[in-house]
Amino acid sequence: MFELAIMWDWVGFAVRWLHVITAMAWIGASFYFIALDLMLKPAAHLPKGAYGEEWEVHGGGFYHTVKYLVAPSEMPEHLTWHKWQSYTTWLSGAALLMIVYWVGGELYLIDQNKAELALWQGILISAASLTIGWLVYDALCKSPLGEHPTVLMLLLFVLLVAMGWGYNQIFTGRAMMLHLGAFTATIMTANVFFIIMPNQRIVVKDLKEGRTPDPKYGKIAKLRSTHNNYLTLPVVFLMLSNHYPLAFATEYNWLIAALVFLMGVTIRHFFNSMHAGRGMHWWTWAVTAILFICIMWLSTASLEQSDYDTEEARAFTPAEAVYAEAAGFDEVSDIILGRCSMCHAREPGYDGIHRAPKNLLLETPTEIAAAARDIYLQAGRSEAMPPANVSWMEPEERAAIVRWYRDAKG
């Protein structure tokens, strides 16, 4: 018989799987077209209006691609639009954010040590920030700054750093990184939905109706595509960061994110320059390595003193009280303290563990009650925790966790 907690966990897994697949498709298409655009070469035999061509070999055949700077003189019958990769990536990512950080917000979204907010307030800030971020970015692009791409990129970097710092004043470290990634991904997808695709539709409509398309639409679209190109790698890092406490569980997590955005620029600059035939700028890898070393240093800069405040005795929240009052809570608390707390502690006692995995603390009754669902799924209904059962959790102890959780759920 399926239980709601198990079904919900599988739903989250399915949405995460979908998100990864669609992101691969979007990123792959984005990288390919940026590289193709940079590799185009002029030729005397090209048709009128053509900007350049490229010959490629793949899959046992040859491909001949010609790009028109504005549009061909006659619209072909078959035209492939590359848009759904972007849309499905954002939609699946938004669904995953809601599943993990809204539904599971009491554990993963709000850090009460930073801001005493109700869950609904955190969700409102989460949703509103994504929308406001796009509006600010779009206004900057449509201002006279749009004619100065370098200045615009610097302002975009400042905006992203400011958002990372702002998120960190409210959210947990995991939520900060994830939301900064979602904030950036929203800008990227909105570029496709609100700017790139509408401009392409205008060009197609003009061509079909016998008008000469205005080249400004292509110029605008290319600016937004270039931004997307440089933002892609940092977004991937931010989405993966929730698996690595050294990235998110530090007071400098927002600064680490800022350096990651710079790494995205240096890495993409190398490949963009190579594809454009401007040489292989190996110095970019040296800069990338220096930035990464800085990130590693920042991640451990405060390890000498705990990043966690000692939790003072406090009353259980209504959600925690359900689990704390269930039969078997005292027994389960002893099990967790004996089998899990050597790692999930403010000062982990297990060799090689410097920070609590996933930044999850299991040292006090309130922390154990707050993590009830994760304990049930990871240590009760599966043997995921402890890893390799290094602390020798017995089958009877796992059964006790299951009984306790089911009693709490009625």
N, C-alpha and C positions, 0 to 999 in steps of 0.2 A: 504494500500500500504506500503510495507516494505521500510524503508530508510536504506542507507548504514551504518549509525552510529548504528542503532538498530541491523541490521544483524551482524555487526562486533562484537558488544557486546555479542550477543548470540553465535557467533563462539568462542569467548574467553571463555565463560562459558562452552561450550561443550568440548573444549580442556582441561579446568581445571578439569572438571568432569572425563574425560578419564584419566587424569594424577593422580588424587586421587585414582581411582579404580585400575589402574595398580600398583601404589605405594603400595597400601594395599596388593595386591597379592604378590608383590616382597618382601616386608618387612615380611609378614606372612610366606612365604616360607623360607626366610633367617633365621628368628628366630627359626622356627621349626627345620630346619636341623642342626643349631648350637646346639640347645638343645638336639636333638637326638644324635648327634655325641658325646656330653659330657656324655650322659646317657648310652652309650653302655657298656656292661659288658662282660668280657671273659667267656667262658664256654667250658668244655672238649669235648662236642659233636659237636662243630662247624666244618664245613667242612674245608678242607685245604685252607689256604690263608685268612680265615675269621678273622677279628679283634675282633668283638664283636657282641652282639645281644641286642635287647630291645623288651619287650612285652608291648603293649599299648592297652587300651580299649577306644573306641569312637564310637558313632553312633550305639550302640546296638551290636557291634561286637568286635573281638579281632584282633590285628595286630601283626605280628611277623616279625621284621626287622633284617636283618643280613647285616653287612657292611664288605666288603673286602678291605683290606688296599691298595692293588694294583688293582686286578681284579680277578673275578672267573676263574676257570680253563676252563670254556666253556661259551661263550657269549650267553645269553638268546635271544630268538626271539624278545621279546618285551622289549624295553628300552626307558624309559621316560627321556627326556632332559629338565632340568629346566633352561631356558634361556630367553624366550620371555617376562616374567614378567619384567626382567631388561631392555631389549631393548625397550619395549613399554613405560616404565616409563621414560626413558631418552629421547626418541623421542618426546613424548607428552610434557615433560618438556621443551625441546628445542623449540618446537613450541609455547608454552605459553610464554617463555622468549621473543621470537621474536615479538609476538603479543603485549605484554604489554610494554616491555622495548626497543624494536627497533622501532616499528611503533609508539608507544607513547613516544618515547625517549625525545622529547622536554620538556615533563612535568615530566617524571619519571626517566630518565637515567642520564643525565649530570647535575651536580650542577655547574652552571656558577660562583658561588662564590668561588669554589674550583679550577676549571680548565676551562679556556676559550677554549673549544673545539667545533668543528663542530659536528653535530649529526653523520655524517659518521665516524668521528674519534672515537667517543665513541663506536659505533657499532663494529668497527674494533678491538678496545681494548677488548671489551666484548667477541668477538668470539676467538680472538687469545689467550687470557689468559686461556681459558678452555683447548685449545690444548697444550700450553706450560706447563701448570700445570701437565698434565698427563705425558708428556715427562720427566720432572724433577723427578716426583715421580717414574716412571718406571725405570729410570736410577739408582735411589737410591736402589730400590729393587733388581736390577740385579748386583749391586756392591757387594763387600765383606760384606757390611752391612746387606745383606740378611741373613747372618748367625747369626746375632745378633738382634733378633726381638724387644727387648726392646729399644735398641738404635735407631733402625729404626723408631719405633713408636714415639719416642721423636722428631726425625728430621721431621717426618711428621707433628707433632703438630706445630713445629716451622714454617714449610712451610705454614700451614693453617693460623696461626696468622699473618705472614708476608703478605699473600695475602689479608687478611681482612683489615689490615692497608693500604696496597697499593690501594685497591678498594676505601677505604674511602677518599683517596686524590683526587679522580676524580668524583666518582659517588654520587648520592643522598644516604641518609641513607637506604632507601628501596632497592635501586638497589645494594648497597654494600652487604646487608644481602642475598638478592636473588642470587647474583652472587657467593658469597662464598658458598652458598648451591649448586648451579649449578656446581661450581668448584669441590666440594667434590663428588657430584653425578656422575660427569664425570669420576673421578678416579674409583669410584665403578663399573660403567657400563663397563668402559674400562678393568677393571680387569677381568670381566666376558667374554667380547668379545675377548680380545687379549691374555689372559693368561689362565684362567680357562677352557674355552671351547676348545681351541686348544690342551691343555695338555690332556684333557679327550679324544679327538679324536685320539691322538697319542696312548694312552693306548688301546683304542678299536681296532684300526688298527693293533697294534702289536699282540693283542690277536687273532684276526681273521686270521692273517697270521702265527700263530704258534710260535711267539716270546714271550719271557718273558718280560713283560712291566717293564720299569725302574721305581722304586719307587720315583725317584726324582721329577717326574712330579706331583705326588700327594702331595708331600711336598711343592712344589712351589704354587700349587693351594690352599692348606690349609692356607698358609701365607696370600695370598691375600683375602681369604674368612674371615679370622680373622680380617683383617683391615676393610673390609666392615661391619662386625658385630659391631665394635666399632664406626663406623662413621654414622650408620643409624639414631640413635636418634638425634644427632645434626643437620643432614640434615632436619629432620622433623621440628625441631624448627625453622631453618632458613627459611624454606618455609612458615611457619605460621607467621613469624615475621612481614610481611608487613601489618598485620591487627592490630599491636600493636605499636603505636608510641613510647611508653616508651622503647621499645626494639631498634628501629632503629633511632629515631629522637633525638639522643644525640651524643655529641662529643666522647663519650666512647663506641659507638656501636661495634667497632671492638674488644674492650676488653671484652665486654659482650659476643660476639661470641666465643672468646677464652675460657671463663669460661664455656660456654655451651658445648664445646668439652670435657672439663674435666668432666663435669657432665655426658656426654655420657659414658665415661670410667667407672666412679664409679657405675652407674646404671647397665651397662652391666656386670661389674665384679661381682656384687651381684648375678645376675641370672646365669651367667656362672659357678660360684663357686657352687651354689646350684644344678644346673643340673649335674655337674661333681661329686657330692657327697662329696665335700670338705667343706661342712658346709655352714651355712647362715651367711654371714659376715654383720651383722647389722651396723657395723661402717661406711659402705659405704653410708648409708642413712644419717648419721650425717654429713659426708663430703659433700654430695649432698645438704643438707639443708643449710650448711654454704656457699657453692658456690652460691646458689640461693639468699640468703640474700645479698651477695656481689653484685649480679646482680641488685637486687632491689635498693640498695644504689647507684650504678653507674648510674642507669637510672634517678635518681632524683638529683644527686650530683650538677648539674649546674642549677637547676631550679631557684635559686635566681636571676640569670641574664639570659636574653633571649639568646637562642641558635641561634636566627635568626638575621641577620644583617638587619637593616632598609633599605628597598629598595630605593635607590636613583632614582630620576626622570631619566628615560631613554626612548629612542625611542622604539616603538614597533618593534619586529622582523617581517619579512614578514608574517609569519604564524599568529602572533597575530594581525597584522594590518587588516587582512581580517575580523576578528570579531569586532575589535574596530571601523572600518569604516562602519559596517553594520547598517541599520536602527534599532533604538531601543536600541543601546548599552548604552546610558546614562540612560535610564529608567531601564534597567536590572542591571546596576551597582548600582543604588540606591536600587533596590530590594535586591541584594546580600548583600550590606553593612548593610541593615536593618534587613534581615532575617538570614544571614549566618555568618557574620563576627564576631559576638560575640564569636563564637567557633573557626572559621578559622582565627585566629589572632596570632600575635607574643606574645601577652599577653592576652589569652582568658578571657572573662568577664563572662562566664557562670559557675555557681557553679559546682565544681567537674571536670571541664575540665582544665588540666594543660598544655597540648600541643595541638596544632591544630590537629584534627583528620586526619589521613593519612599524616600528615605533610604538608597539603595543606593550603596555605595562600590565603585569598581572601580579601585583604585590599586595594589594589591599582588597577587602571585600567589595568595595564599590567598583574597582577596576575589573574584578572578575565578573561581577554582575553585568557591567556594561558590555563585556565581550562575550556574553552568554552564547549568542548564535554562532560566533566564530569557534568558540570552544567546542560546541556541540558538533559542528560540521567537521572541524579539523582533527579533533581528538576523540569524539564520541562515535560518529557515524563513519569516519574514515581513520586511517592510521597515518595521515599526513604529518601530524604532530604527536610527539616530538620527532624531529627528523631522524630517520633510521632507528627510531625508538631508543635513542641514546640514553635516556633516563629510565628505561625499562618500565614503561607504563603497562600495567597488567590488564588483561581482558576484563577482569572484574571491575577495574577502575573506569575503563571506558564504558562499561555497562552502567555504572553509577552515574556517569555524566549524562548518558541518554535518559535514564529514569528521571533525573533532576530536571532536565530541560522539558521533557514531556509533561511532567507534573506542573511546571510553570505555565505551559501553554494550555493546560486543561485537557 
